[in-house]
Amino acid sequence: MDNKYDVIIVGAGNSGLSAGVTTAQAGLKTLLIDQYISVGGVAGSVVRGRFEFEKSLHELSGCPMDPNLFGAVIDTFHKQHIDPPLWVAHETYRLIVDNDEEHIDLVVPYGSLQAIIDAIEAYSPGSKRYTEPFFAYVEEAYRGLMISDMQENIKQNPHFLRLSCMTLVEVEDALDMPKTIRTILDGYWGYGGITSDEVSFLYFSNMIYIYFVFGGAVFKHRSSELNMLVLRRYLDCGGKLLCNTNVNKLLMQDGACVGVETERGTFYAKKVIAAVNRHIVYSRLMDFDQIPERAVRQANARDIGVRPFVVNLGLNKSCEELGLKEYSYFIYPSGDPNKCKRSLVELEGPKSIAAVCLNAAIPGTSPEGTCTLNITSMFKPGPLLDGFDNANREAYTAQIADMLIAEVERATGADLRGHIEEMFVASPIDVIGNTQAYDGMMYGYELHTLDSMLIRWHCLEQDNCIKNLLFAGATAQNGHGYGASIRVGYIMGTRAIKEIEEESK
């Protein structure tokens, strides 16, 4: 292989693939390197028996079915000349909260903010007085994130600056919102471990707007289908791929990144895009004295996100027979977000759950008369992870998996354990072993109010303070998620193109 390139991209996950297509189709000589024998990173599928399980995708945001609506992710695909076959579930989610004090069971539709308002009003009469102004703020916050000129933004969205400094709970408090309505609205990300008094209202607004209005897109052939489409486009554009190759070190010269050292040789580039966790870059790929103090401070100041625990079930009954009518379920032990968060660090295991039955959205995704169910919960650092040592990991993993299955059975009334044909379980330790993710972290840094998307984008130069080195992926400006990673990969690829053009003048 050649050893000189315009752009080298480390990591061929969603973000790295997106960055690679962007630079390769612009005519830049691009090399994409990944440690595994296939692309996709944490995105992809696993086959067990006659079932194919999705590894991580629940749904892809930013892909409206209405061509008149702007969605950042579908816009990225259009610019990259990629046309993925997308399906959309019939609902946003079914929320189930059931304990001695609360009983909530509500299917939340998608299609428009008004549809959500009407659904909540039908479930809890009189709620419109709270939900209508709340979603007016949501829409304003979403619009504001789409406008880069701050003066024009303030003119069009007069509440934007105030909203950008507020947490979700501060907005709910300002509206004096009742507890039940808060629980319904907060439900979309409650299982993620960041509470309503921590999460930035801007981030939350962006997330629920694109899901509530656009719907969540899914793939019949799992996210591997998307991986192959993007990879094919990348190769058609002349991009080079080097798989099954570890990057051992970033090459530095006079404070600038000039290439990478791998087990298969040394490669040089004008720009390097790290589509991997920056904790990995700073701790494994660079000497400490080469890292600017500001970069170290920024990385250490951020809160590492949650770790996933995933149980995939191949069931020998159809979703209709089991009573799994909805695609997406959020199941919580309480409507109190702090109680849900505490459950993520308790030794007996987490109880905040997101469950997905792909068959309910796309018929025929498993053999006839069967269905698959993905059950995901999250862990926070603490005693729970300390219990995962080599001596008891297998038994402990099985115990938590059984508990999560039992919680879904209790909430939905479906008999799951009596119909399990295949099961695939991934604990945080498995995630570390399979992906080399820093401390099992797949979800990037938590998007607190003081580290929101808006602040990250305004601090873009400081966040990418090593010359010729750009960061993409879940720990970059947009935060975690498939859609966020795809979009930021495109943006960083575009930035690399612009910088190379300017430097060549």
C-alpha positions as CSV (number, residue, x, y, z in Angstrom):
1,M,0.0,0.0,0.0
2,D,1.0,3.6,-0.4
3,N,2.1,5.3,2.8
4,K,1.0,8.9,2.0
5,Y,-2.6,10.1,2.1
6,D,-4.5,13.3,2.3
7,V,-6.7,12.0,5.2
8,I,-6.4,9.0,7.5
9,I,-9.4,8.0,9.6
10,V,-8.9,5.9,12.7
11,G,-12.0,3.8,13.4
12,A,-14.5,2.5,10.8
13,G,-17.7,2.8,12.9
14,N,-20.6,5.0,11.8
15,S,-18.7,8.2,12.2
16,G,-15.5,7.0,10.5
17,L,-17.4,5.6,7.6
18,S,-19.3,8.8,7.2
19,A,-16.1,10.9,7.3
20,G,-14.4,8.5,4.8
21,V,-17.2,8.8,2.2
22,T,-17.2,12.6,2.6
23,T,-13.4,13.0,2.0
24,A,-13.1,10.3,-0.6
25,Q,-16.0,11.6,-2.8
26,A,-14.3,15.0,-2.7
27,G,-11.3,13.5,-4.4
28,L,-9.0,13.3,-1.3
29,K,-6.8,10.3,-1.0
30,T,-8.3,8.6,2.0
31,L,-7.3,5.7,4.2
32,L,-9.8,4.1,6.7
33,I,-8.2,1.9,9.4
34,D,-10.1,-0.4,11.8
35,Q,-9.0,-2.9,14.4
36,Y,-11.5,-5.5,13.3
37,I,-12.0,-7.7,10.2
38,S,-15.3,-5.9,9.4
39,V,-16.5,-2.3,9.5
40,G,-19.3,-0.8,11.7
41,G,-17.7,-0.7,15.2
42,V,-20.5,-1.3,17.7
43,A,-23.0,-1.2,14.8
44,G,-23.8,-4.5,13.2
45,S,-25.4,-7.9,14.0
46,V,-24.7,-11.2,15.6
47,V,-26.1,-14.6,14.4
48,R,-27.1,-17.2,16.9
49,G,-28.8,-20.3,15.4
50,R,-31.5,-19.2,13.0
51,F,-31.7,-15.7,14.5
52,E,-29.8,-12.5,13.6
53,F,-29.6,-10.0,16.4
54,E,-29.0,-6.3,16.1
55,K,-26.0,-5.4,18.3
56,S,-26.8,-1.9,19.3
57,L,-29.2,0.1,17.1
58,H,-32.6,0.8,18.5
59,E,-33.6,3.4,15.9
60,L,-31.9,6.0,13.7
61,S,-32.8,9.7,14.2
62,G,-32.9,12.5,11.7
63,C,-34.5,10.7,8.8
64,P,-38.0,12.1,8.2
65,M,-40.2,10.3,5.8
66,D,-41.7,13.6,4.7
67,P,-39.3,15.1,2.0
68,N,-40.4,18.6,3.0
69,L,-38.9,18.2,6.4
70,F,-35.1,18.8,7.0
71,G,-33.4,15.9,8.8
72,A,-29.7,16.2,9.4
73,V,-29.0,12.5,8.9
74,I,-31.0,12.0,5.7
75,D,-29.4,15.2,4.5
76,T,-26.0,13.6,5.1
77,F,-27.0,10.5,3.2
78,H,-28.2,12.6,0.3
79,K,-24.9,14.6,0.1
80,Q,-23.0,11.3,0.2
81,H,-25.3,9.8,-2.5
82,I,-26.5,7.0,-0.3
83,D,-30.1,5.8,-0.3
84,P,-30.6,3.4,2.6
85,P,-33.9,1.4,2.8
86,L,-35.5,2.8,5.9
87,W,-38.6,1.6,7.8
88,V,-40.3,3.6,10.6
89,A,-42.1,2.1,13.6
90,H,-45.7,2.8,14.1
91,E,-45.1,4.5,17.5
92,T,-42.4,6.4,19.3
93,Y,-42.5,4.2,22.4
94,R,-44.8,2.6,24.9
95,L,-44.0,3.8,28.4
96,I,-44.7,1.5,31.4
97,V,-44.2,2.6,35.0
98,D,-45.8,0.2,37.5
99,N,-45.2,0.4,41.3
100,D,-47.3,0.8,44.5
101,E,-47.6,4.6,43.8
102,E,-47.7,4.9,40.0
103,H,-49.4,3.1,37.2
104,I,-48.6,4.5,33.7
105,D,-49.1,2.6,30.5
106,L,-49.2,4.8,27.4
107,V,-48.3,4.4,23.8
108,V,-46.8,7.7,22.5
109,P,-47.2,8.1,18.7
110,Y,-45.0,10.0,16.3
111,G,-45.8,12.3,13.3
112,S,-46.1,15.7,14.9
113,L,-45.9,17.5,18.2
114,Q,-49.6,18.0,18.1
115,A,-50.1,14.2,17.9
116,I,-48.1,13.8,21.1
117,I,-50.0,16.6,22.9
118,D,-53.4,15.0,21.9
119,A,-52.2,11.5,23.0
120,I,-51.2,12.8,26.4
121,E,-54.4,14.8,26.7
122,A,-56.5,11.7,26.0
123,Y,-54.5,9.8,28.7
124,S,-54.4,12.7,31.2
125,P,-57.2,15.2,30.6
126,G,-56.2,18.8,31.2
127,S,-52.6,18.2,30.4
128,K,-52.6,20.6,27.3
129,R,-52.1,23.6,29.5
130,Y,-48.7,22.2,30.3
131,T,-47.7,20.3,27.2
132,E,-48.6,23.0,24.6
133,P,-46.2,25.6,26.1
134,F,-43.6,22.9,26.7
135,F,-43.6,21.7,23.1
136,A,-43.6,25.3,21.9
137,Y,-40.2,25.6,23.8
138,V,-39.1,22.3,22.3
139,E,-39.8,23.5,18.8
140,E,-38.0,26.8,19.4
141,A,-35.0,25.1,20.9
142,Y,-34.8,22.7,17.9
143,R,-35.1,25.6,15.4
144,G,-32.4,27.5,17.3
145,L,-30.0,24.7,17.0
146,M,-30.4,24.8,13.2
147,I,-29.3,28.5,13.0
148,S,-25.6,29.3,13.4
149,D,-25.9,33.1,13.2
150,M,-26.7,34.0,16.8
151,Q,-28.2,37.4,16.1
152,E,-30.6,35.9,13.5
153,N,-31.3,33.1,15.9
154,I,-32.3,35.5,18.7
155,K,-34.5,37.4,16.3
156,Q,-36.4,34.3,15.2
157,N,-36.3,32.4,18.6
158,P,-36.4,35.0,21.4
159,H,-36.3,32.3,24.2
160,F,-33.4,30.4,22.8
161,L,-30.6,31.8,24.9
162,R,-32.5,31.4,28.1
163,L,-33.5,27.8,27.2
164,S,-29.9,27.0,26.2
165,C,-28.8,27.6,29.9
166,M,-31.6,25.5,31.4
167,T,-32.0,21.8,32.3
168,L,-35.1,19.9,31.4
169,V,-36.4,20.0,35.0
170,E,-36.0,23.8,35.2
171,V,-38.3,24.2,32.1
172,E,-40.8,21.7,33.7
173,D,-40.6,23.6,37.0
174,A,-41.2,26.9,35.2
175,L,-44.4,25.4,33.8
176,D,-45.4,23.9,37.2
177,M,-45.8,20.6,35.3
178,P,-47.5,17.7,37.2
179,K,-45.5,14.6,38.0
180,T,-47.4,12.2,35.7
181,I,-46.8,14.4,32.6
182,R,-43.1,14.8,33.5
183,T,-42.8,11.1,33.7
184,I,-44.3,10.6,30.2
185,L,-42.1,13.3,28.7
186,D,-38.9,12.3,30.5
187,G,-39.4,8.7,29.5
188,Y,-37.6,8.8,26.2
189,W,-34.2,8.9,27.7
190,G,-34.7,7.9,31.4
191,Y,-33.0,4.6,30.9
192,G,-29.9,6.4,29.7
193,G,-28.9,7.3,33.3
194,I,-28.9,11.2,33.0
195,T,-31.7,12.7,35.0
196,S,-34.0,15.6,34.1
197,D,-32.1,17.9,36.5
198,E,-28.9,17.2,34.7
199,V,-29.7,16.9,31.0
200,S,-29.5,20.0,28.8
201,F,-32.9,21.1,27.6
202,L,-31.4,21.9,24.2
203,Y,-30.2,18.3,23.9
204,F,-33.4,16.8,25.1
205,S,-35.4,19.1,22.8
206,N,-33.3,18.1,19.7
207,M,-33.7,14.4,20.6
208,I,-37.4,14.3,21.2
209,Y,-38.2,16.6,18.3
210,I,-36.5,14.4,15.7
211,Y,-38.0,11.3,17.1
212,F,-41.5,12.6,17.8
213,V,-41.9,14.4,14.5
214,F,-39.7,12.3,12.2
215,G,-40.1,8.8,13.8
216,G,-37.2,6.4,14.4
217,A,-35.8,4.7,11.3
218,V,-34.9,1.0,11.4
219,F,-33.3,-1.5,9.0
220,K,-34.8,-4.8,7.9
221,H,-31.3,-6.3,7.7
222,R,-30.0,-4.6,10.8
223,S,-27.4,-1.9,10.9
224,S,-25.0,-4.2,8.9
225,E,-27.1,-3.2,5.9
226,L,-26.2,0.4,6.4
227,N,-22.6,-0.4,7.1
228,M,-22.3,-2.2,3.7
229,L,-24.1,0.5,1.8
230,V,-21.7,3.2,3.2
231,L,-18.6,1.0,2.7
232,R,-19.6,0.3,-0.9
233,R,-19.9,4.0,-1.6
234,Y,-16.6,4.7,0.1
235,L,-14.8,2.1,-2.0
236,D,-16.5,3.3,-5.2
237,C,-15.2,6.8,-4.5
238,G,-11.6,5.4,-4.4
239,G,-11.2,5.2,-0.6
240,K,-8.7,2.6,0.8
241,L,-9.6,0.3,3.7
242,L,-7.2,-1.4,6.1
243,C,-9.0,-3.8,8.5
244,N,-7.8,-6.1,11.2
245,T,-5.1,-3.5,12.0
246,N,-4.4,-1.8,15.3
247,V,-3.2,1.8,15.3
248,N,-0.4,1.8,17.9
249,K,0.4,5.5,17.9
250,L,-0.3,8.9,16.3
251,L,2.8,10.4,14.8
252,M,3.5,13.9,16.0
253,Q,5.9,16.5,14.6
254,D,6.3,20.0,16.0
255,G,3.0,19.7,17.8
256,A,1.1,18.6,14.8
257,C,-0.3,15.1,13.9
258,V,1.3,13.9,10.7
259,G,0.2,10.3,10.5
260,V,-0.2,7.0,12.3
261,E,1.9,4.0,13.3
262,T,0.3,0.6,12.9
263,E,1.3,-3.0,13.1
264,R,1.2,-3.1,9.3
265,G,3.4,-0.1,8.8
266,T,3.6,3.7,9.1
267,F,1.2,6.0,7.1
268,Y,1.4,9.8,6.7
269,A,-1.4,12.2,6.1
270,K,-2.2,15.9,6.0
271,K,-5.2,15.3,8.3
272,V,-6.1,12.5,10.8
273,I,-9.6,12.1,11.9
274,A,-9.9,10.1,15.2
275,A,-13.4,8.5,15.1
276,V,-12.7,6.8,18.4
277,N,-13.0,7.9,22.0
278,R,-10.6,10.7,22.8
279,H,-9.8,9.0,26.2
280,I,-8.3,6.2,24.1
281,V,-6.4,8.6,21.9
282,Y,-4.9,10.4,24.9
283,S,-4.2,7.4,27.0
284,R,-3.1,4.8,24.4
285,L,-2.1,6.6,21.1
286,M,-0.1,9.6,22.3
287,D,2.7,10.3,24.7
288,F,1.5,12.4,27.6
289,D,4.0,15.3,26.9
290,Q,2.5,15.6,23.4
291,I,-1.0,16.3,24.6
292,P,-1.9,20.0,25.2
293,E,-2.8,20.7,28.8
294,R,-6.2,22.1,27.7
295,A,-7.0,18.8,25.9
296,V,-6.3,16.8,29.0
297,R,-8.4,19.1,31.2
298,Q,-11.3,19.0,28.8
299,A,-11.4,15.2,28.6
300,N,-11.1,14.8,32.4
301,A,-13.7,17.4,33.1
302,R,-16.4,15.5,31.2
303,D,-18.5,12.8,32.7
304,I,-18.1,9.4,31.1
305,G,-21.5,8.1,30.0
306,V,-23.3,4.9,30.8
307,R,-22.3,1.3,29.9
308,P,-24.8,-1.0,28.2
309,F,-26.0,-4.4,29.3
310,V,-27.8,-6.1,26.4
311,V,-29.9,-9.2,26.3
312,N,-31.1,-10.5,22.8
313,L,-33.7,-13.1,22.7
314,G,-34.7,-15.3,19.8
315,L,-38.3,-16.5,20.7
316,N,-40.1,-19.4,19.1
317,K,-43.4,-17.5,19.0
318,S,-44.5,-14.6,16.9
319,C,-44.8,-11.1,18.5
320,E,-48.5,-11.3,18.0
321,E,-48.7,-14.6,19.9
322,L,-46.7,-13.1,22.7
323,G,-48.7,-9.9,22.9
324,L,-45.7,-7.7,21.9
325,K,-47.7,-5.3,19.7
326,E,-45.4,-2.3,20.0
327,Y,-41.9,-1.9,18.6
328,S,-40.3,0.1,21.4
329,Y,-40.9,-0.2,25.2
330,F,-39.5,1.9,28.0
331,I,-40.0,0.2,31.4
332,Y,-39.1,2.0,34.6
333,P,-39.3,1.1,38.3
334,S,-40.4,4.7,39.1
335,G,-41.4,8.0,37.6
336,D,-38.7,9.6,39.8
337,P,-35.6,9.9,37.6
338,N,-33.3,9.9,40.6
339,K,-34.7,6.5,41.7
340,C,-34.2,5.2,38.2
341,K,-30.6,6.5,38.2
342,R,-29.8,4.9,41.6
343,S,-31.0,1.6,40.2
344,L,-28.1,1.7,37.7
345,V,-25.5,1.4,40.4
346,E,-27.2,-1.1,42.8
347,L,-25.7,-4.5,43.1
348,E,-28.9,-6.4,42.4
349,G,-28.9,-4.8,38.9
350,P,-30.5,-2.0,36.9
351,K,-34.3,-1.8,36.4
352,S,-34.6,0.9,33.8
353,I,-35.1,-0.8,30.5
354,A,-35.5,-0.2,26.8
355,A,-36.9,-3.1,24.9
356,V,-37.3,-3.4,21.1
357,C,-39.2,-6.0,19.1
358,L,-38.0,-5.4,15.5
359,N,-40.8,-7.8,14.1
360,A,-43.4,-5.3,15.3
361,A,-42.0,-2.7,13.0
362,I,-40.8,-4.8,10.1
363,P,-42.6,-8.2,9.5
364,G,-40.3,-11.1,8.4
365,T,-37.1,-10.0,10.2
366,S,-36.9,-13.5,11.8
367,P,-38.1,-17.0,10.7
368,E,-41.9,-17.4,10.4
369,G,-43.6,-18.0,13.7
370,T,-40.8,-16.4,15.7
371,C,-39.6,-12.9,16.8
372,T,-36.6,-11.3,18.4
373,L,-36.5,-9.0,21.4
374,N,-33.6,-6.7,22.4
375,I,-33.5,-5.7,26.0
376,T,-31.1,-3.0,27.0
377,S,-30.3,-1.4,30.3
378,M,-27.4,0.8,31.4
379,F,-24.8,0.8,34.2
380,K,-23.1,3.7,35.9
381,P,-19.6,3.4,37.5
382,G,-19.9,2.1,41.0
383,P,-20.3,-1.1,43.0
384,L,-22.1,-2.9,40.2
385,L,-19.2,-2.8,37.8
386,D,-16.8,-3.8,40.7
387,G,-18.8,-7.1,40.8
388,F,-17.7,-8.0,37.3
389,D,-14.5,-10.0,38.0
390,N,-13.4,-13.1,36.1
391,A,-14.4,-15.4,38.9
392,N,-18.1,-14.6,39.0
393,R,-18.7,-12.8,35.8
394,E,-20.6,-15.6,34.0
395,A,-23.0,-16.3,36.9
396,Y,-23.5,-12.6,37.7
397,T,-24.2,-11.8,34.0
398,A,-26.8,-14.6,33.9
399,Q,-28.4,-13.4,37.1
400,I,-28.8,-9.8,35.7
401,A,-30.0,-11.1,32.3
402,D,-32.7,-13.2,34.0
403,M,-33.8,-10.2,36.1
404,L,-34.1,-8.0,33.1
405,I,-36.2,-10.6,31.2
406,A,-38.4,-11.0,34.3
407,E,-38.9,-7.2,34.4
408,V,-40.1,-7.1,30.8
409,E,-42.4,-10.1,31.4
410,R,-43.9,-8.4,34.4
411,A,-44.5,-5.1,32.6
412,T,-45.8,-6.5,29.3
413,G,-47.5,-9.7,30.4
414,A,-45.6,-11.7,27.8
415,D,-44.2,-15.2,28.6
416,L,-40.7,-14.8,27.4
417,R,-38.7,-17.4,29.3
418,G,-41.0,-20.2,28.2
419,H,-40.2,-19.5,24.6
420,I,-36.5,-18.7,24.4
421,E,-34.8,-20.5,21.6
422,E,-31.6,-18.5,21.4
423,M,-30.1,-15.8,23.7
424,F,-27.1,-13.5,23.2
425,V,-26.0,-11.4,26.2
426,A,-23.4,-8.6,26.3
427,S,-22.3,-7.2,29.6
428,P,-20.1,-4.1,30.0
429,I,-17.1,-6.4,30.3
430,D,-18.0,-8.0,27.0
431,V,-18.2,-4.6,25.4
432,I,-14.7,-3.8,26.6
433,G,-13.4,-7.1,25.3
434,N,-15.2,-6.9,21.9
435,T,-14.8,-3.2,21.1
436,Q,-11.8,-2.0,23.3
437,A,-14.1,0.8,24.3
438,Y,-12.7,2.9,27.1
439,D,-14.1,1.4,30.4
440,G,-16.9,-0.1,28.4
441,M,-18.2,3.3,27.3
442,M,-20.1,3.3,24.1
443,Y,-22.3,6.4,24.7
444,G,-19.7,9.1,24.8
445,Y,-19.8,11.9,27.4
446,E,-22.9,12.9,29.2
447,L,-24.6,16.0,27.8
448,H,-25.0,18.1,30.9
449,T,-26.1,21.7,30.6
450,L,-22.5,22.9,31.0
451,D,-21.4,20.4,28.3
452,S,-24.3,20.6,25.9
453,M,-24.2,20.4,22.1
454,L,-24.3,24.2,21.8
455,I,-21.4,24.7,24.1
456,R,-19.4,21.9,22.4
457,W,-19.9,23.5,18.9
458,H,-18.9,26.9,20.2
459,C,-15.8,25.3,21.7
460,L,-15.0,23.4,18.5
461,E,-11.5,25.0,18.1
462,Q,-10.5,24.3,21.7
463,D,-11.9,20.7,21.4
464,N,-9.7,20.1,18.3
465,C,-6.7,21.9,19.6
466,I,-4.0,19.5,18.2
467,K,-3.0,20.6,14.7
468,N,-4.2,18.3,11.9
469,L,-6.1,16.1,14.4
470,L,-9.9,16.1,14.3
471,F,-12.3,14.1,16.5
472,A,-15.5,12.4,15.4
473,G,-17.6,9.7,17.0
474,A,-19.7,9.6,20.1
475,T,-17.4,11.8,22.2
476,A,-17.5,14.7,19.7
477,Q,-19.7,17.7,19.4
478,N,-23.1,15.9,18.7
479,G,-22.8,13.4,21.5
480,H,-23.8,9.7,21.3
481,G,-26.2,7.9,19.0
482,Y,-26.1,6.6,15.4
483,G,-27.5,9.7,13.8
484,A,-25.2,12.0,15.8
485,S,-22.1,10.0,14.9
486,I,-23.0,9.9,11.2
487,R,-23.6,13.6,11.1
488,V,-20.5,14.6,13.0
489,G,-18.4,12.3,10.8
490,Y,-19.7,14.1,7.7
491,I,-19.0,17.5,9.4
492,M,-15.4,16.6,10.4
493,G,-14.8,15.2,6.9
494,T,-16.0,18.5,5.4
495,R,-13.8,20.4,7.8
496,A,-10.7,18.3,6.8
497,I,-11.5,19.1,3.1
498,K,-11.7,22.8,3.9
499,E,-8.5,22.9,5.9
500,I,-6.6,21.1,3.2
501,E,-7.9,23.4,0.5
502,E,-6.9,26.5,2.5
503,E,-3.4,25.1,3.3
504,S,-2.8,24.3,-0.3
505,K,-3.3,27.9,-1.5
